[in-house]
Amino acid sequence: MSFYSRLESFPLTIKTFLLLVVLFFLYSLNYHFFDDLMPIHAWRKADALAFSWNYYQGASFLIPETNQISYFGNRNAAAEFPVVYYIVGNLWKIFGPHEWIAKMVSFSTLIGSLTLFSSVINYFLNN
């Protein structure tokens, strides 16, 4: 049995996952996964980690806060829906505050959304 005939027998979600793993290594993301914050997005990533840190310390879910205080003494921040940071903050309560946990949650969100998106595309293209 050839490689391609075995590959055809896999479900679409497995094929998508294998493609993403191959792309992960082709784009050399594995080299930078355990690095510190990269300079191009350092401000945004530090901001996201500040949200997670405040959730780790018990901040309210619906009122995300940063560590930077504005001129008016306000720490509240407008960001995207904070569920990702809330999940990271709660995982930090269990495993301790590690940056790789935030990266794994972000990467898992990416893989999950691409897998679900491929199912939606497959549904519409088959119709």
C-alpha positions as CSV (number, residue, x, y, z in Angstrom):
1,M,0.0,0.0,0.0
2,S,1.5,3.3,-1.1
3,F,1.8,6.4,1.1
4,Y,-0.8,8.3,-1.0
5,S,-3.4,5.6,-0.8
6,R,-2.9,5.5,3.0
7,L,-3.2,9.3,3.2
8,E,-6.5,9.2,1.2
9,S,-8.1,7.0,3.9
10,F,-7.5,9.5,6.7
11,P,-10.4,11.9,7.6
12,L,-10.1,15.5,6.6
13,T,-9.4,16.7,10.1
14,I,-6.3,14.4,10.4
15,K,-5.1,15.6,7.0
16,T,-5.5,19.2,8.0
17,F,-3.6,18.6,11.3
18,L,-0.8,16.9,9.4
19,L,-0.6,19.7,6.9
20,L,-0.4,22.3,9.8
21,V,2.4,20.3,11.5
22,V,4.4,20.2,8.3
23,L,3.9,23.9,7.7
24,F,4.9,24.5,11.3
25,F,8.2,23.0,10.7
26,L,8.7,24.4,7.2
27,Y,8.2,27.9,8.4
28,S,10.7,27.2,11.3
29,L,8.3,28.2,14.0
30,N,9.7,25.5,16.2
31,Y,12.9,27.5,16.4
32,H,11.2,30.5,17.9
33,F,8.5,28.8,20.0
34,F,10.6,28.8,23.2
35,D,12.2,32.3,22.6
36,D,11.3,35.3,24.5
37,L,9.1,38.0,23.1
38,M,10.1,39.0,19.6
39,P,10.6,42.7,19.0
40,I,8.1,43.1,16.2
41,H,5.1,42.4,18.5
42,A,6.7,42.9,21.9
43,W,4.3,45.6,23.0
44,R,1.2,43.7,22.1
45,K,2.4,40.4,23.6
46,A,3.5,42.1,26.8
47,D,0.0,43.7,27.0
48,A,-1.6,40.3,26.5
49,L,0.6,38.8,29.2
50,A,-0.3,41.6,31.5
51,F,-4.0,40.8,31.0
52,S,-3.2,37.1,31.8
53,W,-1.1,38.1,34.8
54,N,-4.0,40.2,36.3
55,Y,-6.4,37.3,35.8
56,Y,-3.9,35.1,37.5
57,Q,-4.0,37.4,40.4
58,G,-7.8,37.4,40.5
59,A,-9.0,40.3,38.3
60,S,-12.6,40.4,37.2
61,F,-13.3,38.6,33.9
62,L,-15.4,41.4,32.3
63,I,-13.0,44.2,33.3
64,P,-9.6,43.5,31.7
65,E,-6.7,45.5,33.3
66,T,-3.2,46.2,32.2
67,N,-0.2,47.0,34.4
68,Q,0.2,50.4,32.9
69,I,-1.7,53.2,34.7
70,S,-3.0,56.0,32.5
71,Y,-2.6,59.7,33.3
72,F,-6.0,59.5,34.9
73,G,-5.1,56.5,37.2
74,N,-7.1,54.0,35.2
75,R,-5.8,50.5,34.5
76,N,-8.8,49.3,32.5
77,A,-8.1,48.4,28.9
78,A,-10.1,47.9,25.8
79,A,-9.0,44.7,24.1
80,E,-10.5,41.8,22.2
81,F,-12.8,39.4,24.1
82,P,-10.6,38.4,27.0
83,V,-11.5,34.7,27.1
84,V,-8.0,33.6,25.9
85,Y,-6.3,35.6,28.6
86,Y,-8.7,34.4,31.2
87,I,-8.0,30.8,30.3
88,V,-4.2,31.5,30.4
89,G,-4.6,33.1,33.8
90,N,-6.5,30.2,35.2
91,L,-4.0,27.7,33.7
92,W,-1.3,29.7,35.5
93,K,-3.1,29.2,38.7
94,I,-2.8,25.4,38.2
95,F,0.7,25.1,36.6
96,G,2.4,28.4,37.6
97,P,3.0,31.4,35.4
98,H,5.0,30.2,32.4
99,E,5.1,32.0,29.0
100,W,4.9,28.7,27.1
101,I,1.4,28.1,28.5
102,A,0.2,31.3,26.8
103,K,2.0,30.2,23.6
104,M,0.3,26.8,23.7
105,V,-3.1,28.2,24.2
106,S,-2.6,30.6,21.4
107,F,-1.3,27.9,19.1
108,S,-4.1,25.5,20.1
109,T,-6.6,28.3,19.3
110,L,-5.0,28.7,15.8
111,I,-5.0,24.9,15.1
112,G,-8.6,24.5,16.3
113,S,-9.9,27.5,14.3
114,L,-8.1,26.4,11.1
115,T,-9.4,22.8,11.5
116,L,-13.0,24.1,12.0
117,F,-12.6,26.5,9.2
118,S,-11.5,23.7,6.9
119,S,-14.6,21.7,7.8
120,V,-16.8,24.7,6.9
121,I,-15.0,25.2,3.6
122,N,-15.3,21.5,2.9
123,Y,-19.0,21.7,3.6
124,F,-19.6,24.6,1.2
125,L,-17.3,23.2,-1.6
126,N,-19.0,19.8,-1.5
127,N,-22.4,21.5,-1.9
